[in-house]
Amino acid sequence: MAYVIAQPCIDVKDRACIDECPVDCIYEGPRKLYIHPDECVDCGACEPVCPVEAVFYDEDVPAEWSGYRTADAEIFELLGSSGGAAGTGPLETDHPVVAASPAGQLQT
């Protein structure tokens, strides 16, 4: 299990979680930030600093955002583990659930 960044992050990407993460496992996509589940150490440092309350422990993601439980993991299936976000740069694409989300709208 790992932490997950859900819908409230779309088109916000505050980055406070990136600054707080001690293991550099939060990657930036075009519209949302993603936590690499294989690099996350479940410390929870990212959760309290998120100003839009988009970070959840995997099992605690609200039902209306359940698609985000797998989005963070699935986006890295092709990329694998790079050993940290800082040296990778922004991701080229978002997960389909993120890309399909209307711009500037909080979905519930």
N, C-alpha and C positions, 0 to 999 in steps of 0.2 A: 504494500500500500504506500501511497504518497499523497502529498497535497495536490490539489487541482485548482486551476483558475477558471472560474465560470463566466457566464454571460456578462455580468456587470463590468468586466474589464474591456469588453469590445469597444473600440474607438476611444478609449480613455488612456490605457497603458501608462499609468502614473509612474511606474518604475521604483517606487519606494521599496517594494518587495525585492527588487534586484539589488538595491543598495544594502538591504538587511541580510540577504542570503549568504551564509558563511561558506557554502560549497559551490557557488556559481552555477546553479542548476536551472535558472530561470532564463529562458530564451525569448527574444522578441520576434513576433510575427508581424505581418503587415497591419493587422487590426487588433491583435490580442497577444498577451504574454502567455508562455507555456512553461510548465514545470516538467523537466525530464524525470520520469518516474524512477529510472535506474540510477540517477545521480542524486536524487533527493534523499536526505538522511532523516526525514520526518522530524526535524527540530521544531518546526512551527514558527520560526522567527518571522516568516513572511506574512502570516495571517493577521496579527494585530496591527501591522503598519499599513495595510491596504485601505485607502480612504473610501473605496466604494464597496467594501466587504465582498470581494469577489473570490477570496481564497478560502478553500474548505478542505478539511481532511476528506479523503476519498469517500469514506462511508457516510459523511455528513452533508454531502451535496444535496441541496433541496430537490425534491422530485421534479419540479418544473424545469430544472437544468440538468437532468440526469444524463443527457447526451454529452455533457462536458466531462463526465466521469471517465470516459474513454478517449476523448478528443486529445488530451495532452499526451497520452501514451501512443495513440495511433499516429500522431504527427511525427513521432520519432522512430517509427518502425522502419522507414526507409533510410533515415539519417543515421541511425545507430547512436552510439555514445561518443561524443567528441571530447569528453573530458573537461567540459566547461564552456559556458556561453560567451565569456569575454573574448576568447580567441576565435570564435566561430562567426560572429557578426549576425545580423538579422536573418531570420528564415525567409526564404523566397516566397512561400505560400502559406496560407492559413488552412486549417482543417476545414473540410466541407461544411460542417455545422456552423463554423464561424463565418465562412465566406457567404453562406446563405442568409445570415442575419441581416435584417434591414439596418441601414446606416442610422446612427444616432437614436436608436429606439431601444429602451430597456424591455426585453421580452420576459413575460411571466407565464 
